Amino acid sequence: MKEAGFEFQIEKPDGDEAFPPSLPVDQVAKYLACQKAELFRPSLHDEVVVTADTVVILNDTILNKPVDRNHAIHMLQSLSGKTHTVMTGVCIISKERETSFDETTKVTFKALSLQEIEFYIDNYKPYDKAGSYGAQDWFGMVAIEKIEGSYFNVMGLPIHRVYQILHEQFDSL
């Protein structure tokens, strides 16, 4: 956001990231982003709030944040040599307006060795990342063979769309 020219402050809502089990996987990211935005609604004044949530989807299964090292190893092994989907849901609200959208990007990993996976997990500790990886760090540089869609979406915020919506709908430039 800073590099896109916005002044902002970060606040983390005090809520969980639960979603109805019957919700289709391609709707989860936007649902969670909107749930986060609702937590800010009661205290809105003249600010604009942007919330987002990113999920990694492989074979119609959401790969959330890993709970421990073994879980992270298992996730990265399941992504190895395959193409998966990264979806980021975004909700932008003010007192007067609300809009939400999701962005989808396809990411293809090379076949990864267990040694590469363990090195990454032990040195970069990706426990706060959906799918157990960050495209912007070492893993992204060595594991990602191809991206179809927005690189910034894989990092967690499709800034090109956020910029456009803030500029056009919220006069925030």
ABEGO torsion letter per residue (X at the ends): XAAAGBBBBBBBBBBBABBBAABBAAAAAAAAAAAAAAAAAAABBABBBBBBBBBBBBGGBBBBBBABAAAAAAAAAAABGBBBBBBBBBBBBBAABBBBBBBBBBBBBBBBBAAAAAAAAAAAGAAABBGGBBAABAAAAAABABBBEBAAAAAGBBAAAAAAAAAAAAGBX
